[in-house]
Amino acid sequence: MAHDCSRRTSTMGQPMSNALLFPGQGSQAVGMGREFAEAFPEAKAVFDQVDDALGESLSTMIWDGPESDLNLTRNAQPALMAVSIAILRVMEARGLNIAGQVAYVAGHSLGEYTALAAGGSIGIGETARLLRLRGDAMQKAVPVGEGAMAAILGLDLDQVTDVAQKASQGEICQAANDNAPGQVVVSGTRSAVERAIDIAKAQGAKRAILLPVSAPFHCALMQPAADVMAEALANTEIARPAVPLIANVLATPIEEPAQIRQHLVEQVTGSVRWRETIAWMAANGVTQCVEVGAGKVLTGLTRRIASEISGLSVSKPDDLDPAIAALVG
C-alpha cells in the first residue's frame, strides 16, 4: 500500500519539511568522497564495506581513477552509492536522525537504491552488489552502438512523448527521464533516437543532442536487465525504510517491501519521473531538499522544478555544517 500522502510529522508532532536526494549516473568524478574518508572514520568504514562486498578496491578507483574505468556503468553505480552513504554516515554522526528529521527520500535512477540504503531498507553491502549486477546487466542488454539516448531541451514531456512516438517507426524510442520543465531525455535504438533529434528540432526544441552514454537506459530495450534484477531482488531482503521513498516510476511515496521490489524492477525499463517527484514534494509540505553525494545536479533541477523549495548539496566537508544546521536546527 502506498504511503498516506498527508505530511509526515516528527516525534514532537511538528510537520517535517525536509527531503534527502541522492544523485544518479553522470555525477561521478575521480576523487569524490576522498576528503570524507580521510577525515571521518564513519565514511572510511562505508568505503571499506563496499570494497569487501565487491571483493575489490573500488575505493581506489573512485579516488585515483582512471576516469574511463570509473565511468563504466558497473563501477559508477556502486561508486556513487558509496560516496553518498559515506557522507550520510558523517551527517548522522553530527546529529542527523533520518527517521525524526526527514520526511521523504528520493534518488535519480541508481540513486533510488542509495535512498533505500539510507533508510535502512537494504544493507550497504547488498546494495553495492545489486548495483554492480544492475550496471553489468544494463550494459549487456544492448550491444554497444545499437542504442542511444538524447537530451531534448525546450519541449515538455507531452511534446517529447509525441516526438518519440513519431520517431519510433517500429523501433524503440521512449521518454526515459523527465528531469525538469523543458528537459526530457529519450532512449531507444540509435536510429530511432537520431530521428527523434531531427523531429524535435523541427518542432521547436532549443537543443536536441546525443548523450555520451554506453547504453539506452530506462526504455524497453533494457528488459533483459529488468529480468536479471527481478531474479536478484526476489532473493534480496528488503525491510520497510525508515522514511518513505518517492519512487521514480510513480512519483509518489512507497514503503511496503513488496512494492519497493516491484518498482525497482519496473524502474529499469520505466521513465524516471523526476520533475513530478519534486513537484509532489512541493505540493506535500517539503520546503527543503538536501542532495547528499557527488555533484549538484539534483539541486539545480529542484530549483528549476519548484523554486519555493530551498536546495542544499553536501559533496565536500565544508558543506556539512550548513546542511546539518538546516536539517537538525
N, C-alpha and C positions, 0 to 999 in steps of 0.2 A: 504494500500500500504506500502511495506517495505521502510525503510529509505534509502535514497541515500547512497551508500557505499563510497562516497568521504569523505575526512576528514572533521570533524566539525571545524568551526573557531569561535574564540571568538568575542565579540562585537568590539574588536580592530582590527579584521581582521587577527589575528595570529592563526596558526594551534594549536589546543588543543591536548595534548598528554596524558591526564590523564583519568583513568577509576577507578570507585569505585566498589569494590567487597563485597558481603555480604554472610556470611557463612551459611551452612546448618546443618542439624541434625548430631549430633556427636561432635560438637564443644562446646556444653553446659558444664558448670561446676558450681557447687554451689559457690555462691559469685560473679559471673560475674556481672559487672556493678555497684556493690555497691559503689566503690570509686567515681565513677562519680556522682551517685545520692546524695552522702553525700557532695560532693564539689561544685556541679553545679546545680542551680535551674532548668535550662533548661532540664537537664537529669532527675531530680526528677519528673518534670511535665509529661514527657513521661511515666514513670512507673505508675504514678497516672492515666493517661489517659487509659492505658491498663487495670489496675485494675478495673476502672469504667466500661469499655466496657465489661469486662468478668463477672462483678458482684462478684468478689472475689479478695483476695490479692495475686495475682500471684507473685508480687514482694517479698513477704515474703518467698515464696517457692524458688525463684531464689537465694535469699541471704542466707537463713538459711537451705534449704533443706526440707525434706530428699532427698538425691540424687536419690533414687528409684522413687520418685514422679516426680522430675524434668525431669528425663529421659523418662517418659511416653510421647509418641508421641504427645498427646493432649496438654501437658504442654510445652514440649521442643520447639515446633514450634512457638507459640506466644512469649515465653520467649526469644528466640534468636532474634526475630524481635525487641522486646522491647529494648534489650541491644544495638543492632546496631543503632536503630534510636535515642536512648538517647545519644549515643556517637556522632552521626552525628549532633545532635542539638548543642552540645557543640562546635563542629568544625565550624558550621555555625556562632555561636556567636563570634568565633575568626576570622572570615573573609572569610570562605569558601562560595563561591557562586556557587552552583552546575551548574546552567544554564550557568554561564560565565566561569567556570574553569574546567569543567568535560565534556569529550566527550561522554562517554558511562557509563552505569551501567549494572551490571550483578550479579546474585545471584545463588548459588547452591541449586537447588530444592526449599525448602521453602524460601531460600534467594531471589528467584525471586520476591516474594511478598514484602519482605523488600526493594528490589531495587525499586519497583513501589511506595511504600510508601515514599521512599527517594526522588523520583522525583515528588511527589505530585499527582500521578495518582490515588491513593486510600488513603483515610483518615486513620490515625493511629488506631483509634478505630475499624473501619470497617475491617482493615487488621488483627487486633487481633482476631476479631470474625470469620473471614474467616479461619484463621489458626487453631483456636480451632475446627471449623467444619471439616476442612480438616484432622486434626490429628485424630479426632474421626472416620471419615468416612474411613480413610485408615486402622485404627486398626480393624474396624468392617468388612471390606471387606473380610477378610480371617481369619478363626478360628486360634487361636494361635497354633503353632506347625505344621500347614499344609503347610506353606510357608517358604521360606528361601532365604538368599542372601549370596553370596560368593565372595571374592576378588580373582581375578586371576592375579598374578604378573608374568611378564616376557613374556607375549604374547600380540600381538597388537589386535586392535579391530576386524579386519577381522578374525584372528585366533580364537578369543573368540566367535565371532558370529557363526563360524563353529562348535566350541565345543558345544555351546548352542543348535544348531540345532540337532546335533548328540545325545545330552543328553535328548532332549525333549520326544521322543518316545511316542507321543500322549499327553503329558502333556505340561505345560507351562515352558519354560526356555528361557530367553532373556538377552541380554546385557543391563543392566539398567543404569550404569554410566560409561562413557568413561572419566575417571578422568585425566589421563596423559599417556604419552607413557609407555606401559608396565604395566598399572594399570587400569584394567577394572573389573567392578562388574557385576555379573549375578544375576538374580532374577527369582523366579518361585516357583513351587511346590517343597516341600522339597526333595522328592525322585529324581526329575529331577536335582535339584541343586547339590545333592550329587553325581549323576552320572557325572555331569559336572566337579566336582572337580577331580574325577578319570581320566576322559578323558583328562583334561587339564594337569595333571601331566604326563600322558603318552605321551602327545605331547610336553613336554619340559618346562612347566611352572615352574618358580623358586619356587613359592608357590601358593597354592590354599586352602583357608581357609574359613570356615563358619564365618559370621559376627554376632555379638551379637545384632541383631535387632528383633523387635517384629512383623514385617510383611514384606512381599515381595514387597517392593516399586518399582515403575517405571516398571511394567510389566502388562500384560493383566489381571492378577488376580485382579488388582486394578480398573477394570471397574465400579463396584458398587460405589466406591468413586468418580470416574470421573463423574458419573451421578449425584451424590449429589452436586458436585462442579459446574456442568453445570447449575443446577437449581439456586444455590446460586449466582453465578456470573451473571446470566441473570437479577437478581434483584439488582445488585450492580452498583452504579455509578462509572464509570471509566473515568477519564479525560486523555487527552494526557499528557504524562510525560514531565517534563522539559528537559530531555535528553533521547535519545533513549535507550531502553532496548535490550540487546542482549539475545534473547530467548533461553532457554535450549534446546527446541526441534528443533530449526532451526540453532543455532549457527550463526545467522545474526541478525541485528537490526530490531526492530519494534517500531512503535509509535502510530499507529491507535488504538483507544479503542476497536473496534470490533475484531481486530487481537489479541490484548492482551487477551481479554476474551476467544477467541477460543484456544489460545496456553496455557493458564493456565489450561484449561480443558484437552487438549492433554498431558500436562506435567505429569499428574497423572499416566498415563499408558505408556508414552513415555520415551525414554532414555534422560538422562542428558548429553548433548554433550559438556562437559566442556573443553576437550582438544581442540576441534575445535573452541570453543568460544574464548579462549585465543589466539589461532593461528590466528583467524580472526582479533583480536585486533592488534596483532603484524604486520600483513600484511596491516593494515589500519591506521597506524600512531600512535598507542598508544605506548608510551615508559615507562609509569609508572602506576602501579596498586596499589591502596591503599585498603587494606582489613579493613573494619570497623565492629568491633564486637568481639565476643568471639573467642579466639584461633588464630592460624596462619596457618590453614590447606591450605587455598586457596593461601596464599603467597608461601608456599612450592611447591604447584602444579604449580603455574605460573613459578617458577624458573626452574622446570623440562620441562615445555612445551616450553617456549620461554625465554631463558637465556638473550636475549637482552632487555627484559622488566625489569626495576627495580621494586622491590616489597617492600612495607612497610605495616605494620599492626598497627592498633590502637585498643588495647584491655585494656589499662590502662592509667591513666592520664599522665604518663611520656612519652607516645608515641605521645601526642598531638603536641608538638612544632615541632618535626621533620616532622610530616605529614603536618602540616599547612605550614611550610616553603617550603616543596616540592610542595604542591598544589597551594598555593597562591603566593609564591615567596617573 
